[in-house]
Amino acid sequence: MKSAVAALPARLEALVRDNLPNTPACEPVALESIMRGATKLPIRHNGDIYTLRVTRYGKLILTK
């Protein structure tokens, strides 16, 4: 069985590996640490691909 971390895109995998073990689950994570300058981030969830996008106005949109 694959671990949940192995199924994540590389940026999220790095975030989980580097930041979350030291951060309680209730603590917010800075968007910049996930996006790393990108405006779109593909996210795999239950076999489906979603896209997290930052708009030019700084809003977040999650689409399937």
N, C-alpha and C positions, 0 to 999 in steps of 0.2 A: 504494500500500500504506500503510495506517495505521500509525503508530508504536505501539509497545506502551504508551507512556505515555498516548496519546489514548484507549485503551480502558479505562483505569482509572477507578473512581469518583473524584469530585472530591477527596475527602480524601486518597486514595492518590496521586493525581496531584500534589497539593501537596507531599506528603511526598517523593516522588521528585524533584520539581523543586527543592525547598528544601533537603533534607537529604542525600540520597544522593550527589550529585556530590562532596561534601566528606567522605563517610564511606566507608572501605573496605568492600567487600562482606562481610568477615568480622566487622565490628563490629555488635553488637546495636543495635537501634533501640527506644527507649522506647515502650511500648504507648500511653501518653498522647499521644504525638505523632501517632499514627495515629488513635486513637479520638476525641480532642478532646472528651471528656465524654460521648460516646455509649456505649450498651451493646451496640449491634448495628452491624455494618458489612458491607454487601453487597460481595462480591468476585467479579469475573468472571474465569473461567479456562477457556480453551479453549471458549468459547461457553456455558459453564454458569455459573449464579449460585450462589455459596456464601455462607453467612452466618457471620461470626465474631462470637461472642457472649461477653460477660463475664457470668458468673453472679454472684448475690448474695454468693457466697463467694470471689469473685475468681479463679475458674478460667476457662479459655478453652475454648470449644466451637466447632468448625467443622462445620457441617452443609451438606448439599447440598439 
